[in-house]
Amino acid sequence: MQFIYVLPGWEGSAADGRVLRDALLRPHGLKVPRPVCVMEKTRNYRNWTITEDVKLMEALVNMVNMGGFKADNGFKSGYLQHLESALKEKIPSSRILGKPHIESRIKTMKKD
């Protein structure tokens, strides 16, 4: 933490230890304001492992081969829930969700 203490009437550098000692020995002491932490909202990206990618591709192929979810321009509604349950079955420890995770992974696979 970096701070600047200005004491009226005191000549010297703020980096001087005498200034800090004088500030601490005063009757009211050195009042340090509470830190105000303004954090930028960062986006958390999920890193997919090779195993998860392979299992997702297997689930997609199985879903297409079963039929029922294939449409002319993509997949019918409910395909994300189907893929989510298939991945939970194959990889129980991974907490992959349909809406943010699988959907964005399919988009990035289409780009590549």
Secondary structure, DSSP 8 states (H G I E B T S, - for coil): -------TT--S-TTSHHHHHHHHHSTT---------------------HHHHHHHHHHHHHHHHH-SSEETTEE-TTHHHHHHHHHHHH-TT----IIIIIHHHHHHHHH-
